[in-house]
Amino acid sequence: MLATDTSTQINVRQALIQEIAQTSDPLLSEVLDFLLFIKAKHSSVQLESPTNVGELIEDYDDPKEKILQDLRQSLEDVKAGRVHDISELWDGIDV
């Protein structure tokens, strides 16, 4: 909703505040994520470099057979219980 009238903006803000007060924390988390997404989408910040989409992604030139082989191996690992708990995924990695 785009409102240019100040009184309309205040009413929208007040209505939003009232809804927030009555909303559960898990749902508020999703609302916040959406709000941040929308703000970023409308942000005037542009990527300075790289501007070529091809430069934004890694070059994956593995043949399909290799990818399928890796997926089959991963499936076998899961079936055999050779997995790591997700809580341990970042252990020892400082970022």
C-alpha positions as CSV (number, residue, x, y, z in Angstrom):
1,M,0.0,0.0,0.0
2,L,1.4,3.3,-1.0
3,A,0.0,6.2,1.0
4,T,1.1,9.8,0.5
5,D,-1.3,11.4,2.9
6,T,0.3,11.8,6.3
7,S,-2.9,10.9,8.2
8,T,-3.2,7.7,6.2
9,Q,0.4,6.8,6.9
10,I,-0.2,7.3,10.7
11,N,-3.3,5.2,10.6
12,V,-1.4,2.4,8.7
13,R,1.4,2.7,11.2
14,Q,-1.0,2.5,14.2
15,A,-2.9,-0.4,12.7
16,L,0.4,-2.2,12.1
17,I,1.5,-1.6,15.7
18,Q,-1.8,-3.0,17.0
19,E,-1.4,-6.1,14.8
20,I,2.1,-6.6,16.0
21,A,1.0,-6.4,19.6
22,Q,-1.4,-9.3,19.0
23,T,0.9,-11.5,16.9
24,S,2.9,-14.5,18.1
25,D,6.7,-14.3,18.1
26,P,7.2,-17.0,15.4
27,L,4.9,-15.2,13.1
28,L,6.6,-11.9,13.9
29,S,9.9,-13.4,12.9
30,E,8.4,-14.1,9.4
31,V,6.9,-10.7,9.2
32,L,10.3,-9.1,10.0
33,D,12.0,-11.3,7.4
34,F,9.4,-10.1,4.8
35,L,9.8,-6.5,5.8
36,L,13.6,-6.6,5.5
37,F,13.2,-8.3,2.1
38,I,10.8,-5.6,0.9
39,K,13.1,-2.8,2.2
40,A,16.1,-4.4,0.4
41,K,14.1,-4.8,-2.8
42,H,13.2,-1.1,-2.8
43,S,16.7,0.0,-1.7
44,S,18.6,2.2,-4.1
45,V,21.8,0.2,-3.3
46,Q,23.0,-1.5,-6.5
47,L,25.7,-4.1,-6.9
48,E,28.9,-2.3,-7.9
49,S,30.7,-5.4,-9.1
50,P,30.4,-7.9,-10.5
51,T,27.5,-6.9,-12.7
52,N,27.6,-9.8,-15.1
53,V,25.3,-12.5,-13.8
54,G,27.7,-15.2,-14.9
55,E,30.3,-13.7,-12.5
56,L,27.9,-14.1,-9.6
57,I,27.7,-17.9,-9.8
58,E,30.3,-20.5,-9.7
59,D,31.3,-22.3,-12.8
60,Y,29.8,-25.8,-12.5
61,D,31.1,-28.0,-15.2
62,D,30.8,-31.4,-13.6
63,P,29.1,-33.8,-15.9
64,K,25.6,-35.0,-15.0
65,E,27.0,-38.5,-14.3
66,K,29.3,-37.1,-11.7
67,I,26.5,-35.2,-10.0
68,L,24.2,-38.2,-10.0
69,Q,27.0,-40.4,-8.6
70,D,27.6,-37.8,-5.8
71,L,23.8,-37.8,-5.1
72,R,23.7,-41.6,-5.0
73,Q,26.6,-41.6,-2.6
74,S,25.0,-39.0,-0.3
75,L,21.8,-41.1,-0.3
76,E,23.7,-44.2,0.7
77,D,25.5,-42.3,3.5
78,V,22.2,-41.1,4.9
79,K,20.7,-44.7,4.7
80,A,23.8,-46.0,6.5
81,G,23.6,-43.4,9.2
82,R,26.8,-41.6,8.1
83,V,25.5,-38.1,8.8
84,H,26.5,-35.2,11.1
85,D,24.0,-33.6,13.5
86,I,23.2,-30.1,12.1
87,S,24.1,-28.5,15.5
88,E,27.7,-29.7,14.9
89,L,27.9,-28.3,11.3
90,W,29.7,-25.1,12.2
91,D,31.8,-26.5,15.1
92,G,35.4,-25.3,14.7
93,I,34.6,-22.8,12.0
94,D,35.1,-19.2,12.9
95,V,33.5,-16.8,10.5
